[in-house]
Amino acid sequence: MTKKVSVLIVSYNVKNYLDHAIDSLLRSDYTNFEIVVVDNQSFDGTVEHIRSRYSEVKLIANEQNVGFGAAVNQAAKAADGDYLLIINPDTVVQENTISTFVHYLEDHKNVGMVGPKILNADGTLQPSCKRSFPTFSVAIPKILGLDKLFPKSRWAGKYNLSYLDPDETNAVDAISGSCMFLKSGLFQELNGFDEQFFMFGEDLDLCYRIWQKGFEIHYVPETQIVHYQGESVKYAPFDSINAFYNAMIIFAEKHFSTSTGLLTKLAIRTGILLRKVVTLLGEMRSQIISIILDAIVVAAAFLIAIPFRFDHFEPVVLSKGLVPVVYIIFWIAVGSLFQLYSRYILSYTRAVLSSLTGFFLAVAFTYFFKQYAFSRLVIILATVIITIFIPGWRVLVHYLMSRGFLRPVKDKHNILFTRKTLIVGSESEGIRIANHMLKRFDTGLDVVGFVDKHLRNDHLPLPFLGGVQDLKGIVKTHAIRELIFSNAAFTNEEILKIMDETKEMRLMYRMVPRHQDILLGKASIEEIGEYSFVNIEYTLFHRLHAMSKRLFDTVISTILFILFLPVFLIRSLGGLPRKVEFWGQDSTTFHGLIFESNNGFIRDLPLLLAIIFGKMSLVGSSLISTTEKDPQLICSPGLTGLEQLRNVKFTDQDRRLLDHYYVQNQSLTFDIEILVKTVFNG
């Protein structure tokens, strides 16, 4: 008679991974087994999903997260197998895993527990599948990073036994808690996992007690699993790295002698300190790098500009090196006022404004401090360089990020610069709002899913992330910045209660009134559906904005036309530009010139003349020929605009939405941003 195996799985917000784990187990070539799942209060609908899909699974739903070890002990008490396979939910096992383990323990009576070869999702070996106990001599090379420098050294590589052949069976101190196979009788005899280890360390502790019991632990690479390491941990509401180190301290206090324990704890606490320093530097890395880059730009700008006016860098010599140091500090201080080193590190429009503001303040500064007033020419030339390169490196970073070189885009709807948003309410109204917002890329919102009072299993346009009672955990897990409420799903009292309960999380709250398509926000009303984005007034229609926009259009288009006049003349030799009639603002029409060319720049070059004469703009509505029906534009057409930022087919109604949004938010910096994004995203 074949021995029965009980598979024990502890789950926490990994529903999809758990699906894969169970499906892989059900394909096992060993048939006499059961699956026991303990859910540690997941908020992603795991419990309901398992109940509806896997009726054969024994499910224990905890009302609170009791930790990994305690949950496994719960599962073991509910199990009735001769063997226990303790496995993580974010794993996929081979068909022969269970049978290999059963046969191995049957053939090796001196072995108390076995573990497989564990692979990462990219196929590389997961080092923790075989390791040593964290004594002082083992921990030091690990903490210092020597194990990575000398992985084949028996001293440096002892923590993860990296010097062993990963394809050979070996007796090891410990195996990974993500996959452990042992007799249920031995597990019960040892009283299971020590529950003072909440997460991490309980597997190491169990391995240590098995060795004390006189049994060996073997690493068995004849079978292997894939472990999507960290999927459960990343949802944990605590610092997992600190939790790991604290678990190692508990382990040292429990099992090592006083002297060994003190040395080990000292090494571990040193590791914690180093880790916190590295983490702090990592968190401030963006600020530090941006300050350094801006300082380099300012220093270089003055060192380049000074020789145009002085020989032998006189200002630097006479000021004893304070020039350009004083100006570096000055420009960095101005940048700080524009929050370039805090909230808007990569804002190139703010960098432009900061650089220009720095020029005017620098002129005023030299008026009061004559010892630094060497030359207006130097300051002007330096400012030109600064104004080009301080925003310039930020533009380059945005370009590299948009191409995935610096930060891969993982979110499907993460377009341009967006704030992650939840829709609170998944009924028909919430679905309607979601469908409309998925077409909107200009809201600055990236709607990632729904939350509601009850689990929704029907088809939704976005994932259902959990219940309102788990909102805090969902917000932290998905880095949510905004919540959108529908009054059709929640009363005002309920909305206010949710806002009060989450107020410390500094979220933006928006409400969607019943049967309407507007978002009520902090100080604005934005329409998201079949109507326009409506605010109290349209900024483009302010006289100041209209004048600055016209001046900007005239100056830039004139400069561009003069620069590319040779190209215009050469292209005209191959055929003069063709006159085309376009729709203008308020159903008016105008004639523009375009070349017959597949090259968009060459084709549109003659349109610079239309901009110079005020018939169109650099940035505006869509440019539509009168051969199409009147789009009823509310602002002048432009060479580029919001529609041109995305390669998406827009309807006439969509264009009206974009036009309303543009005239609502138009500013000189907004136009510059659209122009830059057109160049670097096009």
C-alpha positions as CSV (number, residue, x, y, z in Angstrom):
1,M,0.0,0.0,0.0
2,T,1.4,3.4,-1.0
3,K,2.0,5.9,1.7
4,K,-0.2,8.9,1.8
5,V,1.3,12.4,1.4
6,S,-0.2,15.6,2.8
7,V,0.8,18.7,0.9
8,L,0.8,21.7,3.2
9,I,0.6,25.2,1.7
10,V,0.4,28.6,3.5
11,S,-1.1,31.3,1.3
12,Y,-1.0,35.1,1.7
13,N,-2.2,37.2,-1.3
14,V,-0.8,35.0,-4.0
15,K,-4.0,33.6,-5.5
16,N,-2.7,33.3,-9.1
17,Y,0.5,31.6,-8.0
18,L,-1.4,29.3,-5.7
19,D,-3.4,28.2,-8.8
20,H,-0.2,27.2,-10.6
21,A,1.1,25.4,-7.5
22,I,-2.1,23.3,-7.1
23,D,-2.4,22.6,-10.8
24,S,1.2,21.4,-10.9
25,L,0.5,19.1,-7.9
26,L,-2.6,17.7,-9.5
27,R,-0.5,16.6,-12.4
28,S,1.8,14.6,-10.1
29,D,2.6,11.0,-11.0
30,Y,2.0,10.1,-7.3
31,T,-1.7,9.9,-6.8
32,N,-2.1,9.2,-3.1
33,F,-1.9,12.7,-1.7
34,E,-4.1,15.4,-0.2
35,I,-3.7,19.2,-0.3
36,V,-4.2,21.4,2.8
37,V,-4.2,25.1,2.3
38,V,-4.1,27.6,5.2
39,D,-4.9,31.1,4.2
40,N,-3.4,33.8,6.4
41,Q,-6.1,36.4,5.9
42,S,-5.5,37.2,2.3
43,F,-7.3,40.2,0.8
44,D,-7.1,39.1,-2.8
45,G,-10.0,36.7,-2.8
46,T,-7.9,33.6,-2.3
47,V,-10.4,31.9,0.1
48,E,-13.4,32.3,-2.2
49,H,-11.3,31.3,-5.2
50,I,-10.1,28.0,-3.7
51,R,-13.6,27.1,-2.4
52,S,-15.1,27.6,-5.8
53,R,-12.4,26.0,-7.9
54,Y,-10.8,23.3,-5.8
55,S,-13.4,21.4,-3.8
56,E,-11.0,18.6,-3.0
57,V,-8.6,21.0,-1.2
58,K,-8.8,21.2,2.6
59,L,-9.0,24.9,3.4
60,I,-8.4,26.6,6.6
61,A,-9.2,30.4,6.5
62,N,-7.5,32.3,9.3
63,E,-9.0,35.5,10.6
64,Q,-5.6,36.9,11.2
65,N,-2.1,36.4,9.8
66,V,-0.6,34.0,12.4
67,G,2.7,33.6,10.5
68,F,4.2,30.8,8.4
69,G,5.2,28.4,11.1
70,A,2.0,28.5,13.1
71,A,0.0,28.1,9.9
72,V,1.9,25.0,8.8
73,N,1.3,23.6,12.3
74,Q,-2.4,24.2,11.7
75,A,-2.2,22.4,8.4
76,A,-0.3,19.5,9.9
77,K,-3.0,18.9,12.5
78,A,-5.6,18.8,9.8
79,A,-3.6,16.4,7.7
80,D,-3.7,12.6,7.8
81,G,-0.8,11.7,5.5
82,D,2.3,9.5,6.4
83,Y,4.5,12.2,4.9
84,L,4.3,16.0,4.8
85,L,5.3,18.1,1.8
86,I,5.6,21.7,3.1
87,I,5.6,23.9,0.0
88,N,5.2,27.6,-0.8
89,P,2.3,28.7,-2.9
90,D,4.6,30.5,-5.3
91,T,6.1,27.3,-6.5
92,V,5.6,24.9,-9.4
93,V,6.7,21.2,-8.8
94,Q,7.7,18.6,-11.3
95,E,5.4,15.6,-11.8
96,N,7.9,13.3,-10.1
97,T,8.7,15.5,-7.1
98,I,6.4,13.7,-4.6
99,S,7.3,10.2,-5.8
100,T,11.0,11.0,-5.8
101,F,10.9,12.2,-2.2
102,V,8.8,9.2,-1.0
103,H,11.2,6.7,-2.6
104,Y,14.3,8.6,-1.3
105,L,13.1,8.5,2.4
106,E,12.0,4.9,2.1
107,D,15.5,4.0,0.9
108,H,17.4,6.2,3.3
109,K,16.2,5.5,6.9
110,N,18.9,7.8,8.3
111,V,17.5,10.8,6.5
112,G,14.9,12.9,8.3
113,M,14.1,15.5,5.6
114,V,14.9,16.2,2.0
115,G,14.6,19.2,-0.3
116,P,14.9,19.6,-4.1
117,K,16.9,21.7,-6.5
118,I,15.1,25.0,-6.6
119,L,15.2,27.3,-9.6
120,N,14.3,30.9,-9.9
121,A,11.8,32.0,-12.6
122,D,14.7,32.7,-15.0
123,G,16.1,29.2,-14.6
124,T,19.0,30.1,-12.3
125,L,19.7,28.2,-9.1
126,Q,18.2,29.6,-6.0
127,P,21.1,29.5,-3.5
128,S,19.0,28.9,-0.4
129,C,18.0,25.4,-1.5
130,K,21.1,24.2,0.4
131,R,22.9,26.0,3.2
132,S,24.7,25.9,6.5
133,F,23.7,27.0,9.9
134,P,24.5,30.8,10.5
135,T,27.5,30.4,12.9
136,F,29.8,33.4,13.3
137,S,32.4,32.0,10.8
138,V,29.6,31.3,8.3
139,A,27.8,34.6,8.7
140,I,30.8,36.9,8.4
141,P,31.7,36.1,4.7
142,K,28.0,36.4,3.9
143,I,27.6,39.8,5.5
144,L,30.8,41.1,3.8
145,G,29.6,39.8,0.4
146,L,32.7,37.6,0.0
147,D,30.4,34.6,-0.9
148,K,29.6,36.4,-4.1
149,L,33.2,37.2,-4.8
150,F,34.5,33.7,-4.0
151,P,31.5,31.4,-4.4
152,K,33.7,28.3,-4.9
153,S,35.7,28.9,-1.7
154,R,34.8,26.5,1.1
155,W,35.2,29.3,3.6
156,A,33.5,32.2,1.8
157,G,30.8,30.1,0.1
158,K,29.8,28.1,3.1
159,Y,26.5,30.0,3.9
160,N,24.8,28.7,0.7
161,L,27.3,25.9,0.1
162,S,28.0,27.4,-3.3
163,Y,31.1,25.3,-3.7
164,L,29.0,22.1,-3.9
165,D,27.9,20.8,-7.3
166,P,24.2,21.7,-7.6
167,D,23.5,18.5,-9.5
168,E,24.9,16.1,-6.9
169,T,23.0,14.8,-3.8
170,N,24.6,16.0,-0.6
171,A,24.0,16.0,3.2
172,V,23.5,19.7,4.1
173,D,22.8,21.6,7.3
174,A,19.5,23.0,6.1
175,I,17.2,23.3,3.1
176,S,14.8,25.9,2.0
177,G,11.4,26.2,3.7
178,S,9.8,26.7,0.3
179,C,9.9,22.9,-0.2
180,M,10.6,20.5,2.7
181,F,9.6,16.8,2.7
182,L,9.6,14.7,5.9
183,K,7.7,12.0,7.8
184,S,4.6,13.4,9.6
185,G,5.6,11.4,12.7
186,L,8.9,13.1,12.9
187,F,7.3,16.5,12.5
188,Q,4.8,15.8,15.3
189,E,7.6,14.4,17.5
190,L,9.4,17.7,17.1
191,N,6.2,19.6,17.9
192,G,6.3,21.1,14.4
193,F,7.7,24.6,13.7
194,D,8.7,26.9,16.6
195,E,6.0,29.6,16.4
196,Q,8.2,32.3,17.9
197,F,9.5,32.6,14.4
198,F,6.8,34.5,12.6
199,M,8.4,34.4,9.2
200,F,11.9,33.3,8.3
201,G,14.1,31.1,10.5
202,E,11.5,28.5,11.4
203,D,12.8,26.2,8.6
204,L,16.4,26.6,9.8
205,D,15.3,25.9,13.4
206,L,13.4,22.7,12.3
207,C,16.5,21.5,10.3
208,Y,18.7,22.1,13.4
209,R,16.4,20.0,15.6
210,I,16.2,17.2,13.1
211,W,20.0,17.0,13.1
212,Q,19.9,17.0,17.0
213,K,17.4,14.1,16.8
214,G,20.0,12.0,15.0
215,F,18.7,12.3,11.4
216,E,20.4,13.8,8.4
217,I,19.0,16.4,5.9
218,H,19.7,15.8,2.2
219,Y,19.7,18.0,-0.8
220,V,18.2,15.9,-3.6
221,P,18.5,17.5,-7.1
222,E,16.9,14.5,-8.8
223,T,13.8,16.5,-8.8
224,Q,13.4,20.3,-9.0
225,I,10.8,23.0,-8.5
226,V,10.5,26.6,-9.7
227,H,10.1,29.1,-6.9
228,Y,8.9,32.7,-7.6
229,Q,10.8,33.9,-4.6
230,G,9.4,36.7,-2.5
231,E,5.8,36.8,-3.9
232,S,4.2,36.3,-0.5
233,V,6.8,38.3,1.3
234,K,6.3,41.4,-0.9
235,Y,2.7,41.7,0.4
236,A,3.8,41.3,4.0
237,P,3.0,44.4,6.2
238,F,6.5,44.6,7.6
239,D,10.2,44.9,6.7
240,S,11.0,41.4,5.5
241,I,14.8,42.0,5.6
242,N,14.7,43.1,9.2
243,A,12.4,40.2,10.0
244,F,15.0,37.8,8.5
245,Y,17.8,39.2,10.6
246,N,15.7,39.2,13.7
247,A,14.9,35.5,13.0
248,M,18.6,34.8,12.8
249,I,19.1,36.4,16.2
250,I,16.3,34.3,17.7
251,F,18.0,31.2,16.2
252,A,21.4,32.1,17.6
253,E,20.0,32.7,21.1
254,K,18.1,29.4,21.0
255,H,20.8,27.1,19.7
256,F,24.3,28.5,20.2
257,S,26.4,28.7,23.3
258,T,26.8,32.0,25.0
259,S,30.1,32.9,23.4
260,T,29.2,31.7,19.9
261,G,25.8,33.3,20.3
262,L,27.2,36.7,21.2
263,L,29.6,36.6,18.2
264,T,26.9,35.5,15.9
265,K,24.5,38.1,17.1
266,L,27.2,40.8,16.8
267,A,27.7,39.7,13.2
268,I,24.0,39.8,12.5
269,R,23.5,43.2,14.1
270,T,26.4,44.5,12.1
271,G,24.6,43.2,9.0
272,I,21.4,45.0,10.1
273,L,23.3,48.2,10.5
274,L,25.0,47.9,7.2
275,R,21.7,47.1,5.6
276,K,20.0,50.1,7.0
277,V,22.8,52.4,5.8
278,V,22.6,50.9,2.3
279,T,18.8,51.2,2.4
280,L,19.0,54.9,3.5
281,L,21.5,55.7,0.7
282,G,19.3,53.7,-1.7
283,E,16.2,55.8,-0.8
284,M,18.2,59.0,-1.2
285,R,20.0,57.8,-4.3
286,S,17.8,59.8,-6.7
287,Q,18.2,63.0,-4.7
288,I,21.9,62.6,-4.3
289,I,22.5,61.7,-8.0
290,S,20.3,64.7,-9.2
291,I,22.2,67.1,-7.0
292,I,25.6,65.8,-8.1
293,L,24.6,66.0,-11.8
294,D,23.2,69.5,-11.5
295,A,26.4,70.6,-9.6
296,I,28.5,69.1,-12.3
297,V,26.5,71.0,-15.0
298,V,26.8,74.4,-13.1
299,A,30.6,73.8,-12.5
300,A,31.2,72.9,-16.1
301,A,29.1,75.8,-17.3
302,F,31.2,78.4,-15.5
303,L,34.5,76.7,-16.3
304,I,33.5,76.8,-20.0
305,A,32.2,80.4,-19.9
306,I,35.0,82.0,-17.9
307,P,37.7,81.6,-20.6
308,F,35.5,83.6,-23.0
309,R,36.2,86.7,-20.8
310,F,39.2,86.0,-18.7
311,D,42.6,84.4,-19.1
312,H,43.9,81.8,-16.7
313,F,40.6,81.5,-14.9
314,E,41.1,84.7,-13.0
315,P,37.7,84.6,-11.2
316,V,38.5,81.2,-9.8
317,V,42.0,82.3,-8.7
318,L,40.9,85.6,-7.2
319,S,38.0,84.0,-5.3
320,K,40.3,81.3,-4.1
321,G,38.1,78.7,-5.7
322,L,34.8,80.0,-4.4
323,V,33.8,80.5,-8.1
324,P,32.1,78.4,-9.3
325,V,31.4,76.8,-5.8
326,V,29.2,79.7,-4.7
327,Y,27.2,79.5,-7.9
328,I,26.9,75.7,-7.6
329,I,25.4,76.2,-4.1
330,F,23.3,79.1,-5.4
331,W,21.8,77.1,-8.3
332,I,21.2,74.0,-6.2
333,A,19.4,76.2,-3.6
334,V,17.1,77.6,-6.4
335,G,16.5,74.1,-7.6
336,S,15.5,73.1,-4.1
337,L,12.9,75.9,-4.1
338,F,11.4,74.3,-7.2
339,Q,11.5,70.9,-5.5
340,L,13.9,69.5,-8.0
341,Y,15.5,67.3,-5.4
342,S,12.4,66.1,-3.7
343,R,9.0,65.8,-5.3
344,Y,9.9,66.8,-8.9
345,I,13.4,65.3,-9.4
346,L,12.9,64.5,-13.1
347,S,10.6,67.5,-14.1
348,Y,12.4,69.1,-17.0
349,T,9.9,71.9,-17.2
350,R,10.6,72.9,-13.6
351,A,14.3,72.5,-14.4
352,V,13.9,75.1,-17.2
353,L,12.1,77.5,-14.9
354,S,14.6,76.9,-12.1
355,S,17.5,77.6,-14.4
356,L,16.0,80.8,-15.8
357,T,15.0,81.9,-12.3
358,G,18.6,81.2,-11.2
359,F,19.9,83.6,-13.8
360,F,17.8,86.5,-12.6
361,L,18.6,85.8,-9.0
362,A,22.3,85.4,-9.9
363,V,22.3,88.9,-11.5
364,A,20.7,90.3,-8.3
365,F,23.2,88.4,-6.2
366,T,26.2,89.9,-8.0
367,Y,24.7,93.4,-7.6
368,F,24.9,93.0,-3.8
369,F,28.1,91.0,-3.7
370,K,30.5,92.8,-6.0
371,Q,33.3,90.3,-5.3
372,Y,31.5,87.7,-7.4
373,A,30.4,90.2,-10.2
374,F,33.2,89.3,-12.6
375,S,31.3,89.5,-15.9
376,R,27.8,89.5,-17.1
377,L,29.0,87.7,-20.2
378,V,30.2,84.8,-18.1
379,I,26.9,84.6,-16.2
380,I,24.9,84.8,-19.5
381,L,26.9,82.1,-21.2
382,A,26.9,79.9,-18.1
383,T,23.1,80.3,-17.8
384,V,22.6,79.2,-21.4
385,I,24.6,76.1,-20.7
386,I,22.8,75.4,-17.5
387,T,19.4,76.0,-19.0
388,I,20.2,73.4,-21.7
389,F,21.9,70.7,-19.7
390,I,20.1,70.7,-16.3
391,P,16.7,70.1,-18.0
392,G,18.6,68.1,-20.7
393,W,19.8,65.2,-18.6
394,R,16.3,64.9,-17.2
395,V,14.9,64.7,-20.7
396,L,17.4,62.0,-21.5
397,V,16.4,60.0,-18.4
398,H,12.8,60.2,-19.4
399,Y,13.7,59.0,-22.9
400,L,15.7,56.1,-21.5
401,M,12.9,55.2,-19.1
402,S,10.3,55.3,-21.9
403,R,12.5,52.9,-23.8
404,G,12.9,50.6,-20.8
405,F,16.6,51.1,-20.4
406,L,16.5,52.6,-16.8
407,R,13.2,51.3,-15.5
408,P,11.0,48.8,-17.3
409,V,7.4,49.6,-17.6
410,K,5.5,46.8,-16.0
411,D,2.0,48.2,-15.6
412,K,-0.2,47.8,-18.6
413,H,-1.8,51.2,-18.2
414,N,1.2,53.1,-16.9
415,I,1.3,55.8,-19.6
416,L,3.5,58.9,-19.3
417,F,3.5,60.0,-15.7
418,T,0.5,58.6,-13.8
419,R,-0.7,58.1,-10.3
420,K,-1.9,54.6,-9.4
421,T,-5.6,54.7,-8.7
422,L,-8.3,52.3,-7.3
423,I,-12.0,52.4,-8.2
424,V,-14.0,51.8,-5.0
425,G,-17.1,50.0,-6.2
426,S,-17.3,47.3,-8.9
427,E,-21.0,47.4,-9.8
428,S,-22.2,48.5,-13.2
429,E,-21.5,52.2,-12.5
430,G,-17.9,51.4,-11.4
431,I,-17.4,49.3,-14.5
432,R,-18.7,52.1,-16.7
433,I,-16.3,54.6,-15.1
434,A,-13.4,52.1,-15.5
435,N,-14.2,51.6,-19.2
436,H,-14.2,55.3,-19.8
437,M,-11.0,56.0,-17.9
438,L,-9.1,53.2,-19.7
439,K,-9.5,55.4,-22.8
440,R,-8.2,58.4,-21.0
441,F,-4.4,58.8,-21.0
442,D,-4.4,62.5,-20.1
443,T,-6.0,62.2,-16.7
444,G,-2.7,61.4,-14.9
445,L,-4.4,58.4,-13.4
446,D,-3.5,54.7,-13.9
447,V,-6.5,52.7,-12.7
448,V,-5.1,49.4,-11.6
449,G,-8.3,47.7,-10.2
450,F,-11.4,47.5,-8.1
451,V,-12.2,47.1,-4.4
452,D,-15.7,46.6,-3.1
453,K,-17.7,45.4,-0.2
454,H,-18.1,41.9,-1.6
455,L,-15.9,39.7,-3.9
456,R,-16.7,40.0,-7.6
457,N,-16.1,36.9,-9.7
458,D,-17.8,38.1,-12.9
459,H,-15.9,39.7,-15.8
460,L,-14.4,43.1,-15.0
461,P,-12.3,45.4,-17.2
462,L,-9.7,45.5,-14.4
463,P,-8.6,43.1,-11.7
464,F,-10.6,42.8,-8.5
465,L,-8.1,43.4,-5.8
466,G,-10.1,42.7,-2.6
467,G,-12.6,44.0,-0.2
468,V,-12.9,47.4,1.4
469,Q,-12.0,46.0,4.8
470,D,-8.6,45.2,3.3
471,L,-8.2,48.6,1.7
472,K,-5.1,49.7,3.7
473,G,-3.2,46.6,2.7
474,I,-4.2,46.9,-0.9
475,V,-3.1,50.6,-1.0
476,K,0.3,49.7,0.4
477,T,0.7,46.6,-1.8
478,H,-0.1,48.4,-5.1
479,A,1.4,51.8,-4.1
480,I,-2.0,53.5,-4.6
481,R,-2.1,57.3,-4.6
482,E,-5.8,58.0,-5.4
483,L,-9.2,56.5,-4.7
484,I,-12.3,57.0,-6.9
485,F,-15.6,56.5,-5.2
486,S,-19.0,56.0,-6.9
487,N,-21.9,57.3,-5.0
488,A,-24.0,54.6,-6.7
489,A,-22.1,52.0,-4.7
490,F,-21.4,53.8,-1.4
491,T,-23.3,56.3,0.7
492,N,-21.6,59.5,1.6
493,E,-21.3,58.2,5.2
494,E,-19.5,55.1,4.0
495,I,-17.2,57.2,1.8
496,L,-16.3,59.5,4.6
497,K,-15.7,56.6,6.9
498,I,-13.2,55.1,4.4
499,M,-11.5,58.5,4.0
500,D,-11.2,58.9,7.8
501,E,-9.8,55.4,8.2
502,T,-7.1,56.0,5.5
503,K,-6.4,59.7,6.1
504,E,-2.9,59.0,7.4
505,M,-2.0,57.4,4.1
506,R,-2.1,60.8,2.3
507,L,-4.3,59.7,-0.6
508,M,-6.2,61.8,-3.1
509,Y,-9.9,61.1,-2.9
510,R,-12.3,61.6,-5.8
511,M,-16.0,60.9,-5.9
512,V,-18.2,60.0,-8.9
513,P,-21.8,61.1,-8.3
514,R,-24.6,58.8,-9.4
515,H,-25.2,58.5,-13.2
516,Q,-22.6,61.2,-14.0
517,D,-19.2,61.2,-15.5
518,I,-17.3,63.7,-13.4
519,L,-14.6,63.3,-10.8
520,L,-15.0,65.4,-7.7
521,G,-11.5,66.0,-6.4
522,K,-9.7,68.2,-4.0
523,A,-10.2,71.4,-5.9
524,S,-11.4,70.5,-9.3
525,I,-14.0,68.7,-11.3
526,E,-12.8,66.6,-14.2
527,E,-15.2,64.8,-16.6
528,I,-14.0,61.4,-17.7
529,G,-16.8,60.0,-19.7
530,E,-18.9,61.1,-22.7
531,Y,-18.5,64.8,-21.8
532,S,-15.5,67.0,-21.5
533,F,-13.0,67.5,-18.8
534,V,-14.7,70.5,-17.2
535,N,-13.3,72.9,-14.7
536,I,-14.6,76.2,-13.5
537,E,-12.7,78.0,-16.3
538,Y,-10.4,77.4,-19.3
539,T,-6.9,78.7,-18.7
540,L,-6.2,79.0,-22.4
541,F,-8.8,81.7,-22.7
542,H,-7.0,83.8,-20.1
543,R,-5.4,86.8,-21.9
544,L,-2.0,86.2,-20.3
545,H,-1.9,82.6,-21.4
546,A,-3.1,83.4,-24.9
547,M,-0.5,86.1,-25.3
548,S,2.4,84.0,-24.0
549,K,1.3,81.1,-26.2
550,R,1.2,83.3,-29.3
551,L,4.6,84.8,-28.5
552,F,6.1,81.4,-27.9
553,D,4.6,80.0,-31.2
554,T,5.9,83.0,-33.2
555,V,9.4,83.0,-31.8
556,I,10.0,79.2,-31.9
557,S,8.4,78.6,-35.3
558,T,10.4,81.6,-36.8
559,I,13.7,80.2,-35.4
560,L,12.8,76.7,-36.7
561,F,11.9,78.0,-40.1
562,I,15.1,80.0,-40.4
563,L,17.2,77.0,-39.3
564,F,15.5,74.7,-41.7
565,L,15.1,77.1,-44.6
566,P,17.9,75.4,-46.6
567,V,16.0,72.1,-46.2
568,F,12.8,73.8,-47.3
569,L,14.5,75.3,-50.4
570,I,16.2,72.0,-51.4
571,R,13.0,70.1,-51.0
572,S,11.1,72.6,-53.1
573,L,13.4,71.9,-56.0
574,G,11.7,68.4,-56.1
575,G,8.3,69.9,-56.1
576,L,6.6,72.9,-54.5
577,P,4.4,72.3,-51.4
578,R,0.8,71.6,-51.9
579,K,-2.0,73.9,-50.6
580,V,-4.4,72.1,-48.3
581,E,-7.5,73.5,-46.6
582,F,-7.7,72.6,-42.8
583,W,-10.3,73.1,-40.2
584,G,-9.5,75.9,-37.7
585,Q,-11.0,77.0,-34.4
586,D,-14.8,77.5,-34.2
587,S,-15.5,75.9,-37.6
588,T,-13.3,78.4,-39.5
589,T,-10.9,77.1,-42.2
590,F,-7.5,78.1,-43.4
591,H,-5.0,77.0,-46.0
592,G,-1.7,75.4,-45.2
593,L,1.2,74.1,-47.2
594,I,2.6,70.6,-47.0
595,F,5.1,68.6,-49.0
596,E,4.3,65.2,-50.6
597,S,6.5,63.1,-48.4
598,N,6.4,60.0,-46.1
599,N,8.8,61.8,-43.8
600,G,6.5,63.6,-41.2
601,F,9.0,66.4,-40.5
602,I,9.7,67.2,-44.2
603,R,5.9,67.0,-44.9
604,D,4.9,69.4,-42.1
605,L,7.9,71.9,-42.5
606,P,5.9,74.4,-44.6
607,L,3.2,74.5,-41.8
608,L,5.7,76.6,-39.8
609,L,4.6,79.5,-42.0
610,A,0.9,78.9,-40.9
611,I,2.1,79.1,-37.3
612,I,4.1,82.3,-37.9
613,F,1.0,83.9,-39.4
614,G,-1.2,82.8,-36.5
615,K,-3.4,80.3,-38.4
616,M,-2.3,77.4,-36.2
617,S,-0.1,76.7,-33.2
618,L,2.8,74.5,-32.3
619,V,0.6,72.7,-29.8
620,G,-3.1,72.5,-30.1
621,S,-5.9,70.4,-31.4
622,S,-5.7,67.8,-34.2
623,L,-4.9,69.0,-37.7
624,I,-7.8,67.8,-39.8
625,S,-8.4,68.4,-43.5
626,T,-11.7,69.9,-44.7
627,T,-12.3,66.7,-46.7
628,E,-13.4,65.3,-43.4
629,K,-16.5,66.6,-41.4
630,D,-16.2,69.6,-39.2
631,P,-14.6,68.6,-35.9
632,Q,-15.8,71.8,-34.2
633,L,-12.4,72.6,-32.7
634,I,-12.5,74.8,-29.6
635,C,-8.8,75.8,-30.0
636,S,-6.4,76.2,-32.8
637,P,-5.0,73.1,-34.5
638,G,-1.3,72.4,-33.8
639,L,1.7,70.5,-35.2
640,T,1.3,68.3,-32.2
641,G,-1.0,67.8,-29.3
642,L,-2.3,65.3,-26.8
643,E,-3.6,63.0,-29.6
644,Q,-0.2,62.8,-31.2
645,L,1.4,61.5,-28.0
646,R,-0.2,58.1,-28.4
647,N,-0.5,55.9,-31.5
648,V,-4.2,55.3,-30.8
649,K,-7.3,55.7,-33.0
650,F,-9.4,58.5,-31.6
651,T,-13.0,59.2,-32.4
652,D,-14.5,62.7,-32.9
653,Q,-15.9,62.5,-29.4
654,D,-12.4,61.5,-28.0
655,R,-10.9,64.6,-29.8
656,R,-13.4,66.9,-28.1
657,L,-12.5,65.4,-24.8
658,L,-8.8,66.1,-25.5
659,D,-9.5,69.6,-26.6
660,H,-11.5,70.4,-23.5
661,Y,-8.7,69.0,-21.3
662,Y,-6.0,71.0,-23.2
663,V,-7.7,74.4,-22.9
664,Q,-8.5,73.6,-19.3
665,N,-4.8,73.0,-18.4
666,Q,-2.9,74.9,-21.1
667,S,0.3,76.7,-19.9
668,L,3.6,77.5,-21.5
669,T,5.3,74.7,-19.5
670,F,2.5,72.3,-20.5
671,D,3.1,73.2,-24.2
672,I,6.9,72.6,-23.7
673,E,6.2,69.3,-22.0
674,I,4.0,68.1,-24.9
675,L,6.6,69.2,-27.5
676,V,9.4,67.4,-25.6
677,K,7.3,64.3,-25.2
678,T,6.3,64.4,-28.9
679,V,10.0,64.4,-29.8
680,F,11.2,61.8,-27.4
681,N,8.2,59.5,-27.4
682,G,7.5,59.7,-31.1
